[in-house]
């Protein structure tokens, strides 16, 4: 008899048998109740008690002094970069293997994203390749915790301090991940999170910036609300942005945070099942690493097909799709995108991961039976040859 992930009370997933989506939002508690409270009170826009409660709850979860909620994770990155003092002509170091929002937010500041290759096990920014990319124009480093595994922050922070650079964590995919016992969101000068519908914690669309720096927090709040002086309504000392989160979004987020340990436990259970049922396929694929100093959040379960196995990555995904299993490719490196194109070959690890990586279904509604089915289909593909 298959077992649901921890905390699951329903008998089966919400999707039809043998069609397994790559992601699925999970609502376990007060989401409807809190949204209805917003509707009943008519506080549905960017003012309301749920915004403050959500910010305080998320800050406490991360162990951060401040959390500023906003309308999405990309806005959070933009606000963090502005709070870091990034201006036109500055350079910001980012991993080339990331979601495009990381690089786009740098461009929003009229700054230049400077790319760094990946570390092969965690897929994150390789600290050994970092320092050579620093120039007199470098202002900040964005360390992405890709797919839920934290970047190796100590060497990144050591290099940043020697060069007087601001460090921003892009923790969009790493809610609850830890680095040497410390949770993501407190490792750098600032951190950003996304609450898109496929994230571990979701508000539909939404984001947050965390920081211990009170001055940065005040500046972010000013920028988030069109630049309006909080002590003088409709007075705008600076040009800001409409990056506010709604009370309804925050209501959903608060309900999600009330069950955060269940959400995290579900992801880990799914990852443990994958490890169990994909065991023995080391000649064909690499499973996600979890290094001794880290606790992976497992937003996605990202496997990498070995080059020695002749199976084309897209063909592998097509065969899984035929079996009713939705997948996603690992992100394309930024330097191969038309808008950020650089000469290929300079980032060999990221290029290989982007060419051979696959994200399997990884969400809290999956049962052990679902994971067994995915693993069985993968075994059939490996047995069939290239």
Phi and psi in degrees as a GROMACS rama.xvg file:
@    title "Ramachandran Plot"
@    xaxis  label "Phi"
@    yaxis  label "Psi"
@TYPE xy
-73.8206  150.843  UNK-2
-111.017  138.87  UNK-3
-74.0469  161.868  UNK-4
-63.8302  161.926  UNK-5
-52.849  135.132  UNK-6
87.5365  -6.73449  UNK-7
-75.365  122.855  UNK-8
-99.7637  -23.6259  UNK-9
-79.6015  156.723  UNK-10
-76.2408  -30.2576  UNK-11
-145.655  165.856  UNK-12
-66.7955  165.832  UNK-13
-87.274  5.25108  UNK-14
-112.122  156.792  UNK-15
-63.0544  152.641  UNK-16
-57.3082  134.818  UNK-17
69.1352  17.4418  UNK-18
-129.313  102.373  UNK-19
-109.418  112.08  UNK-20
-74.5407  156.313  UNK-21
-70.7032  -28.1728  UNK-22
-148.426  162.152  UNK-23
-162.704  129.331  UNK-24
-68.2729  153.895  UNK-25
-129.286  117.914  UNK-26
-117.149  113.012  UNK-27
-112.897  -17.2774  UNK-28
-136.084  -111.452  UNK-29
-94.0955  16.7197  UNK-30
-55.1551  -52.9599  UNK-31
-65.3582  -41.6147  UNK-32
-59.0716  -46.796  UNK-33
-71.1199  -37.7817  UNK-34
-63.2384  -41.8281  UNK-35
-63.9758  -33.558  UNK-36
-62.4095  -39.5322  UNK-37
-61.9234  -45.9595  UNK-38
-64.5457  -43.3113  UNK-39
-65.7308  -35.4809  UNK-40
-84.0722  -15.0779  UNK-41
72.0567  6.61688  UNK-42
-86.2832  87.6999  UNK-43
-115.222  -10.9241  UNK-44
-98.4083  -140.066  UNK-45
-93.1235  17.7193  UNK-46
-127.571  136.964  UNK-47
157.856  159.958  UNK-48
-67.2018  -25.9004  UNK-49
-68.3718  -28.2991  UNK-50
-63.7142  -49.2086  UNK-51
-63.11  -42.8788  UNK-52
-63.9697  -40.4678  UNK-53
-66.4142  -45.1714  UNK-54
-59.546  -45.1645  UNK-55
-65.9573  -40.0209  UNK-56
-66.0131  -42.9823  UNK-57
-69.3733  -39.4463  UNK-58
-61.2923  -42.6383  UNK-59
-64.4262  -39.557  UNK-60
-61.3075  -41.8393  UNK-61
-80.1002  -17.3941  UNK-62
77.3866  25.6789  UNK-63
-100.51  150.516  UNK-64
-72.5928  -30.6451  UNK-65
-137.509  145.653  UNK-66
-140.672  130.02  UNK-67
-118.198  114.461  UNK-68
-80.2607  145.814  UNK-69
-145.076  -175.276  UNK-70
-80.9983  -19.3395  UNK-71
-166.304  172.413  UNK-72
-69.0039  -30.9959  UNK-73
-67.5802  -41.9311  UNK-74
-60.4593  -39.7769  UNK-75
-59.473  -43.8304  UNK-76
-61.8093  -44.2062  UNK-77
-61.022  -46.164  UNK-78
-62.3409  -41.2517  UNK-79
-63.8993  -41.94  UNK-80
-64.6612  -40.9853  UNK-81
-65.2553  -40.6915  UNK-82
-64.5808  -28.8999  UNK-83
-76.5542  -5.12493  UNK-84
85.564  17.122  UNK-85
-70.0361  128.625  UNK-86
-130.788  176.275  UNK-87
-55.9998  130.695  UNK-88
90.2735  -13.8667  UNK-89
-70.0549  161.383  UNK-90
-112.884  140.692  UNK-91
-127.579  124.949  UNK-92
-83.626  128.377  UNK-93
-137.581  153.418  UNK-94
-68.0915  142.643  UNK-95
-70.3242  -27.8279  UNK-96
-91.907  95.8425  UNK-97
-162.574  170.491  UNK-98
-72.2254  149.337  UNK-99
-61.0076  -23.6475  UNK-100
-58.25  -32.7303  UNK-101
-60.753  -46.6147  UNK-102
-75.3697  -39.1543  UNK-103
-59.5667  -41.6014  UNK-104
-62.1544  -32.9055  UNK-105
-64.7178  -43.0709  UNK-106
-63.1017  -34.1897  UNK-107
-56.9354  -28.1557  UNK-108
-88.5072  6.14719  UNK-109
59.0761  29.1385  UNK-110
-103.639  176.794  UNK-111
-113.476  120.13  UNK-112
-75.6617  130.607  UNK-113
-112.935  122.946  UNK-114
-92.9472  149.792  UNK-115
-130.265  145.266  UNK-116
-71.0723  171.591  UNK-117
-99.9319  157.442  UNK-118
-85.844  133.782  UNK-119
-70.3458  -26.3217  UNK-120
-84.0657  -46.9139  UNK-121
-92.8514  -13.4479  UNK-122
74.0347  2.04374  UNK-123
-86.5811  172.731  UNK-124
-50.5348  132.017  UNK-125
-86.8184  110.316  UNK-126
-58.5552  -29.0502  UNK-127
-67.2835  -20.7034  UNK-128
-101.432  6.46482  UNK-129
-81.9458  -50.7102  UNK-130
-64.0683  -32.4654  UNK-131
-66.251  -15.6369  UNK-132
-90.1752  -4.81576  UNK-133
-81.1211  132.785  UNK-134
-129.93  174.408  UNK-135
-60.1213  -17.7367  UNK-136
-90.8193  -5.38508  UNK-137
-70.4367  130.708  UNK-138
-112.46  -33.4727  UNK-139
-154.095  163.464  UNK-140
-123.637  131.445  UNK-141
-106.87  114.267  UNK-142
-99.2374  114.567  UNK-143
-91.8819  131.099  UNK-144
-92.3241  81.5845  UNK-145
-69.3018  129.707  UNK-146
59.4312  10.4405  UNK-147
112.778  -8.78438  UNK-148
-94.5375  125.111  UNK-149
-65.0219  145.58  UNK-150
-67.9079  160.501  UNK-151
-78.6229  91.7442  UNK-152
-77.4189  -31.8727  UNK-153
-58.4688  -51.3186  UNK-154
-66.2711  -32.0255  UNK-155
-63.7682  -45.8868  UNK-156
-66.6678  -37.0224  UNK-157
-64.1173  -43.77  UNK-158
-64.5274  -42.8244  UNK-159
-61.9352  -42.6274  UNK-160
-65.6346  -39.3424  UNK-161
-63.5868  -30.3466  UNK-162
-105.017  7.97154  UNK-163
58.2603  49.0267  UNK-164
-110.234  148.086  UNK-165
-81.4808  138.723  UNK-166
-112.563  125.337  UNK-167
-115.257  127.984  UNK-168
-87.0361  125.111  UNK-169
-93.3213  93.9639  UNK-170
-104.076  28.7961  UNK-171
-53.6473  -32.4699  UNK-172
-109.852  10.5192  UNK-173
-129.699  39.2616  UNK-174
-57.0524  122.488  UNK-175
82.8629  -3.58196  UNK-176
-67.0395  153.137  UNK-177
-128.709  149.995  UNK-178
-125.656  113.884  UNK-179
49.7547  43.8502  UNK-180
84.5671  -3.79853  UNK-181
-107.39  137.931  UNK-182
-79.3944  148.018  UNK-183
-60.2893  146.44  UNK-184
110.437  -11.8456  UNK-185
-130.844  9.29842  UNK-186
-87.6658  -31.5635  UNK-187
-107.541  -165.756  UNK-188
-73.7361  -33.1982  UNK-189
-144.258  160.354  UNK-190
-143.431  151.698  UNK-191
-127.151  146.979  UNK-192
-131.666  153.961  UNK-193
-115.146  145.341  UNK-194
-123.774  36.1752  UNK-195
-59.2041  163.906  UNK-196
-60.494  -19.3003  UNK-197
-98.982  3.34603  UNK-198
-82.5152  167.183  UNK-199
-59.4008  -46.453  UNK-200
-110.622  130.074  UNK-201
-126.979  148  UNK-202
-122.333  16.8135  UNK-203
90.5994  -73.979  UNK-204
-129.787  144.261  UNK-205
165.768  164.582  UNK-206
-158.269  175.668  UNK-207
-155.265  149.48  UNK-208
-113.526  130.243  UNK-209
-112.581  146.462  UNK-210
-164.457  154.964  UNK-211
-95.0828  -4.75415  UNK-212
-90.3243  111.76  UNK-213
-64.6607  -36.6829  UNK-214
-64.7843  -42.7784  UNK-215
-63.2243  -41.9391  UNK-216
-60.3006  -44.0466  UNK-217
-63.5511  -40.902  UNK-218
-66.2288  -40.0207  UNK-219
-62.9914  -43.269  UNK-220
-63.0437  -38.5539  UNK-221
-64.1693  -45.9823  UNK-222
-65.11  -39.3092  UNK-223
-60.9795  -35.3816  UNK-224
-104.334  46.2382  UNK-225
69.4445  5.92765  UNK-226
83.9306  17.5346  UNK-227
-77.6343  132.306  UNK-228
-60.4994  121.077  UNK-229
-63.78  -18.9762  UNK-230
-99.2095  0.483389  UNK-231
-148.957  96.0099  UNK-232
-58.4805  136.426  UNK-233
65.0357  20.5472  UNK-234
-109.342  124.614  UNK-235
-120.83  95.2272  UNK-236
-72.1765  -20.9725  UNK-237
-136.982  164.334  UNK-238
-84.8164  118.18  UNK-239
-114.591  -156.071  UNK-240
-136.434  154.82  UNK-241
-93.8913  79.9534  UNK-242
-113.326  26.4388  UNK-243
-79.4799  146.023  UNK-244
-83.916  147.286  UNK-245
-85.8145  159.223  UNK-246
-62.7841  -33.5356  UNK-247
-66.7367  -44.1629  UNK-248
-59.5739  -44.5682  UNK-249
-65.7728  -33.7838  UNK-250
-62.3102  -44.3387  UNK-251
-63.4577  -43.1828  UNK-252
-62.9863  -39.9878  UNK-253
-62.6168  -43.6995  UNK-254
-62.5668  -38.14  UNK-255
-63.9006  -42.9679  UNK-256
-67.2543  -26.1836  UNK-257
-64.6018  -19.6084  UNK-258
-120.684  27.4374  UNK-259
-59.8711  -38.0052  UNK-260
-67.9205  -32.3195  UNK-261
-68.0433  -44.4328  UNK-262
-57.4419  -45.9462  UNK-263
-67.554  -38.412  UNK-264
-64.0607  -36.838  UNK-265
-61.4369  -46.1653  UNK-266
-61.5918  -41.5245  UNK-267
-67.6167  -37.8899  UNK-268
-62.265  -42.6711  UNK-269
-61.5589  -44.3374  UNK-270
-62.3328  -41.5498  UNK-271
-63.0399  -39.2846  UNK-272
-64.9784  -42.4135  UNK-273
-59.5324  -44.7011  UNK-274
-59.928  -39.4039  UNK-275
-65.8306  -48.374  UNK-276
-88.4041  -12.5553  UNK-277
-100.975  4.67289  UNK-278
-59.66  138.059  UNK-279
95.1212  -1.88737  UNK-280
-101.134  23.2505  UNK-281
-61.422  -23.7274  UNK-282
-73.6868  -14.6736  UNK-283
-110.2  -34.7685  UNK-284
-150.779  157.09  UNK-285
-103.272  127.089  UNK-286
-84.7646  161.153  UNK-287
-60.3116  136.487  UNK-288
-80.8363  154.313  UNK-289
-138.417  98.0741  UNK-290
-70.4088  157.857  UNK-291
-57.9061  -27.7762  UNK-292
-90.1361  6.56497  UNK-293
-126.103  155.976  UNK-294
-123.738  112.906  UNK-295
-72.1408  138.926  UNK-296
-86.6637  -17.5299  UNK-297
53.0846  50.8212  UNK-298
-58.051  -44.9648  UNK-299
-128.756  152.055  UNK-300
-102.111  95.7629  UNK-301
-98.209  116.313  UNK-302
-102.48  159.209  UNK-303
-127.716  121.7  UNK-304
-73.8058  130.368  UNK-305
-66.8941  142.493  UNK-306
-61.0895  -30.9476  UNK-307
-67.696  -19.4722  UNK-308
-90.2357  123.257  UNK-309
-73.5691  -0.920523  UNK-310
-64.813  126.709  UNK-311
-69.4229  135.358  UNK-312
-59.0798  -44.6752  UNK-313
-68.4369  -33.5859  UNK-314
-67.406  -39.7088  UNK-315
-58.0572  -46.2935  UNK-316
-66.25  -37.5932  UNK-317
-63.2297  -40.9649  UNK-318
-67.0685  -37.9476  UNK-319
-65.7898  -38.418  UNK-320
-61.9  -39.8864  UNK-321
-62.2238  -27.2508  UNK-322
-88.1089  5.46656  UNK-323
86.7643  22.175  UNK-324
-116.82  115.651  UNK-325
-82.2937  139.189  UNK-326
-135.07  175.466  UNK-327
-138.339  144.074  UNK-328
-72.3702  151.07  UNK-329
-58.8347  148.879  UNK-330
-54.2988  144.251  UNK-331
-71.9313  139.255  UNK-332
-59.6754  147.194  UNK-333
-62.202  -33.6008  UNK-334
-73.0039  -6.96268  UNK-335
-97.9361  -6.05959  UNK-336
-73.591  142.434  UNK-337
-54.6888  -37.24  UNK-338
-75.0093  -20.2488  UNK-339
-125.414  19.2003  UNK-340
-60.029  133.035  UNK-341
-129.463  172.951  UNK-342
-64.1701  130.41  UNK-343
-72.1841  158.741  UNK-344
101.762  -17.5244  UNK-345
-81.5344  -14.4913  UNK-346
-131.245  66.7286  UNK-347
-64.5199  -35.5346  UNK-348
-68.7724  -47.8632  UNK-349
-61.3626  -38.3836  UNK-350
-65.1182  -40.5189  UNK-351
-66.316  -44.0535  UNK-352
-63.7792  -40.8962  UNK-353
-68.8699  -24.9719  UNK-354
-87.742  -28.1554  UNK-355
-117.97  -1.3472  UNK-356
-88.995  144.987  UNK-357
-138.062  133.048  UNK-358
-96.5758  120.505  UNK-359
-85.7495  162.348  UNK-360
-54.0004  129.57  UNK-361
-149.67  88.6284  UNK-362
-153.881  167.787  UNK-363
-74.6849  -7.83809  UNK-364
-90.441  -4.99516  UNK-365
-72.7923  141.445  UNK-366
-102.965  169.468  UNK-367
-60.7868  -34.8578  UNK-368
-63.0642  -39.3452  UNK-369
-61.4778  -46.0961  UNK-370
-65.4079  -40.3803  UNK-371
-57.8732  -42.0533  UNK-372
-64.2377  -45.6627  UNK-373
-60.0742  -46.7413  UNK-374
-62.7585  -38.2815  UNK-375
-63.8146  -40.8101  UNK-376
-65.3698  -38.2444  UNK-377
-65.0977  -40.8406  UNK-378
-62.5606  -37.8636  UNK-379
-65.4562  -37.1614  UNK-380
-67.4386  -43.4085  UNK-381
-65.0521  -33.9327  UNK-382
-72.1603  -23.9972  UNK-383
-80.5163  -12.883  UNK-384
87.7557  -175.313  UNK-385
